[in-house]
Amino acid sequence: MASNRIEELKKRRQREIKKKKSQVPVGVTFLIFALIIYAIFLATDFKSSMFWIIGLLFGIVLQRARFCFAASFRDPILVGNTSILKAVIIGLIIMTIGFGIIQFISIGDSQDFDIENIPGYISKVGMHTVIGAILFGTGMVIAGGCVSGTLIRIGEGFILQIVVLVGLIIGSLISAKYIQFWDKCIISKTHVVYIPRYIGFSKAIIGQSILLLLIYFLADLYHKRNNIMK
Amino acid sequence: MAEVKLDCMYETCPIPLLKAHKKLQTMKVGDILIMETNHTCSITNVIEWAKKQGYDADYIEIREGEWEIYIEKVK
């Protein structure tokens, strides 16, 4: 609840403000465009039509929730605020269980399987992960958003992020060009670490969920302790 | 009981918050900080931070895609 003086100020400013233009026609136009694209996908490529709908829903959720991955990792250090980090951790818990179920259905609770056959994006981990994470992390804090954050802010009309998008595309092209070099240098020497292979599916899923819950409570504690920005 | 204006237009997170923090330190108790921003994330970011500090805070949209955030330094 804001104080009386802020309420007064708000009322005073509200009188000075001109009436805003309605944004409904623009919204309807875009909705029709989205539906036309959906219809084209339905007629030509069913799989893409599903991706289109999932992508649109993702966009709506991210925009409405102000779900910013850059802020989730920046705010704990900068201002001691872990509310978005906690949301990311909850997302990871849901993902662990959800992907666990999908992968469990496809291979069952055995420790003898081929990693190639597992649904999902399981890749090698090593020094290249660390280097990439540092580069991407530094970049997203300077640019004011990760990939999804940049896209939702362009959608909102924040022009500055278009510059970020151009940088993002250039970066992706450069990395695609030199991926073989990195593969020869580092990536080919590393291994896939897939915990269910060592301890079985159910234990891996439960273990990872418990670990994430622990991190969640630590983040919560950190949030309460760091009440004042230093 | 002054009202202090702070221009945060075209600044991305976390610059508006850092600017507000610096400005609030120079202000007296009872002053109101008026921040102008066009970055939607700053609204949640700044207001959540201000409330956590124990300040009163609120915002209104003054033009399309431009907002004013009010923070009262209560202590």
Interface residues (C-beta under 8 A of the other chain):
Chain A: M1 A2 S3 R5 I6 E7 L9 K10 R13 Q14 I17 K20 K21 Q23 R66 C68 A70 A71 R74 D75 L78 V79 N81 S83 A143 G144 G145 G149 R153 E156 G157 F158 L160 N227 I228 M229
Chain B: E3 Y10 T12 C13 P14 L17 H21 I32 I34 N38 H39 T40 C41 T44 N45 E48 W49 K52 Q53 D56 A57 D58 I60 E61 I62 R63 E64 G65 E68 Y70 E72 V74
